[in-house]
Amino acid sequence: MHYFILPGYGNSSDGHWQSVFEKKLPNCRRIHQLNWEAPTREDWVMQLQKVLEPLKMEPVVVITHSLGGIALLHWIEQYHPKLLGAFIVAPADLENPAMDLGLESFCPMPTQALSFPAMMVASSNDPWMSLERSRHFAQLWNCKLIEIGEAGHINPDSGFGNWEEGFELLNSFIQSI
């Protein structure tokens, strides 16, 4: 089994739960992007293809946060890979007009249903995606949705550094597939 960490905009710091997971999981590595601060969909999707395509016959689970989840879904729409699973945490709603980060290349939001197991974890007060939109996209993407209450953007700023409950959710998801 291969695990890949796919951070969002700006990468994930050492104190981010993704970095903690990366150290805990066997055979796990981070997918590094060419530009974390000025991302484009084309670059991020190309990097995913470069890293993941050679493993097409291997069991792969991708663990995403925020923009990383949206990039993964765009890659899936373009290349139709067969992953073992995707663990998508706090994806960002880039169609929200209140967001003006220069991420227009990631729009429109992906809408294709996944053909492999996926779990999406969402917060009821995430500033980057409302719970209503999380439910909408989880249904479109065919993801099992886990709502964890008021958890902000599920990052260190909202108290999610060493996120033990998240690691348990990930393990439960992996056991289910």
Secondary structure, DSSP 4 states (H G I P E B T S, - for coil): -EEEEE--TT---TTSHHHHHHHHSTTEEE---S-SSS--HHHHHHHHHHHHGGGTTS-EEEEEETHHHHHHHHHHHHH----SEEEEES---TT-TT--SS-GGGPSPP-PPPSS-EEEEE-TT-TTS-HHHHHHHHHHHTPEEEE-SS-TTSSGGGT-SS-HHHHHHHHHHHHH-
